[in-house]
Amino acid sequence: MLIPSAFRKLPNEAGCHNGQLVMGGNVSQMASALAQLSHCKFLGEAHYQVSHSTYSTEWGSEQYGARLHTATRVLKSYSGYDYHFLYQSTALSERLAIVLVYGSDYLASTPSIIAELRATGSNSYSGTVLDHGIKWSAPNHLESVNVPFGDALPPDSWAFSGTRKISAPSNTSPDSPRPLYVPSANRGDLLNIKITISSVSLTAVHIYDLYELEVTP
Amino acid sequence: MSNSFTSDPTLVDPGRVTASQTIRTTEIARLSDLVNYCFATGGAYNVISQLYDDNSFCTNSNTFTSMAEWRIPRISNLHNTLVINLQAFCPTAANATAEIDLDFGSVKYTTQISLTDQGRYNASFNSGTITATGVHADETAIVKLSLKAPTGQEVVLLGIQANWQALTSPLTTGDLGQHNNTFTPQGQTRQSTDKPLSSRWGVEMLNNLNTLRRRPRVLFNWSGVRNTSSSSPISARGAGPKAIGRGDLSSFYSEVALFAGTSEDSNLYLRVWTKLRNYSSGDLFLDVMGNTLTLNSGDWQSHDIEFTVDEVPRSNQFGLSMYRAGLDDTRAQINTVSSTLKPPSANPHISGLCIIGV
């Protein structure tokens, strides 16, 4: 069945009143509008902003800016450094696209980001690995910049998993960027997207269920 | 006559709902099942998603200290349970507690969550629920987070995630509310073989579709952090952002799908909620998605905005019309967001931002 992405006009209610001949077209429009809701509008998404310390020797403790105090700084500790993003999936969460907003620093080491999908049994951060995941690295997938002191700082960079339609992966080490795959048994669960960074600082992570244009009933 | 539904949801065979085909029981039953599923589960994913790094969200207060506040949409009047997951730690693990308030106007529900980890992502996150027991038709609610550390210790929050708990099958009988709209669940027995296809089914289905189209979605949600405290200097701990700052503007947004047809129905909207602190008087002007909002209240304030921005290039990959939902990176914003010239300690500042679409 084709899944529309727009709120198309619904049939006139009077067409369903007593004494009217109900046409197949009416039911078709209702089916289409309902599929738009279940398989498009109500697909899951999560939009994480990642805040860091705002402290600066220049303006001390004023605490503003959800980004870093000198634009996107990369700390020494950001090497093999983990974050856990919780995502309440839906029954239709088969593939998850990831959009990352980040800054990087090539002087520290080669910037990289690994995303892995885990279950959250017992609320554990080390739950069962559902997808060994994907890796973005510089220079292929990530920007890698170093700004001399005094130069204008660049805006944050964006990285993307893409939306390719994939089958259940069998990798045991991270693949090149692709959507993460949610096994059918875990769709609708609270999921943990573990992200490991090196020479990168994250400022936002966006997670999306993926829309499919055509679904077999 | 159970208002049941299945999950995964079932679609109809499109070949059976066209002109010249008879209207089969199967299709009507599946449509009824699917509309019940949409009411029960639609929008029951993250309404709050935020992480705080670098020990930036911490307190050493041994009484509950209010530290963050979000505005969230209510997905229906029946979705009464909010699930909250907190990622936090305290070196001693004893008595570190979070208190969450869920406010509908003046009615407040509270829960406390014990925080058990003793190190950053040490073992497990902690969960809690708040259930509203009264009847509320509010379109949004406010979530407030307070933390309390054991005496002489500090508690650090790493992240928060919250979602409304989806309803289970079958749905309650009778008309159900979604703000001031009505949803009529569909009983499966009535759709079975040899039952008449009533006019009522069609009218109710159209009304239900309109109600569900109006169900809000979170496009962007952010809270600043306040009242941080630490025995360490602020250069080391407790310097989380209170306010949106000038450096945020280039990427303080989500890329989200907005659906064609939204602007053709006056019941479908894009709404921006902002929270100003340290406000006394005057107007501040904030640019959001091509609209200039006038902020002039020290409380939460909402603005409906027009749909004026262009699609982002990633639309093509998602197969949907995607837009930038967040602050615009315009020069005029410098007069509103915090900066060295407008530090939050001495100026009104934006400490909360929520963008809701349909």
Interface residues (C-beta under 8 A of the other chain):
Chain A: M1 L2 S5 A6 F7 R8 K9 L10 P11 E13 G15 C16 H17 N18 Q20 V22 M23 G24 G25 N26 V27 S28 M30 A31 A33 L34 A35 Q36 L37 S38 H39 C40 K41 F42 G44 E45 A46 H47 Y48 Q49 V50 S51 H52 S53 T54 Y55 T57 E58 W59 G60 S61 E62 Q63 Y64 G65 A66 R67 L68 A71 L75 D82 Y83 H84 F85 L86 Y87 Q88 S89 T90 A91 L92 A97 V99 V101 T120 S122 N123 S124 Y125 S126 P155 D156 W158 F160 G162 T163 R187 G188 L190 L202 T203 A204 V205 H206 Y208 L210 Y211 E212 L213 V215 P217
Chain B: S7 D8 P9 T10 L11 V12 D13 P14 V17 T18 A19 S20 Q21 I23 E27 I28 R30 L31 L34 V35 Y37 C38 T41 G42 G43 A44 Y45 N46 S49 Q50 L51 Y52 D53 D54 N55 S56 F57 V83 N85 Q87 Y121 N122 A123 S124 F125 N126 S127 G159 Q161 N163 L197 S199 W201 G202 V203 M205 L206 N207 L209 N210 L212 R213 R217 V218 L219 F220 N221 W222 G224 V225 T228 I234 S235 A239 G240 P241 K242 A243 I244 G245 R246 G247 D248 S250 S251 F252 S254 E255 V256 A257 F259 A260 G261 T262 E264 D265 L268 R314 Q317 F318 G319 L320 S321 V337 S338 S339 T340 P343 P344 S345 H349 V358
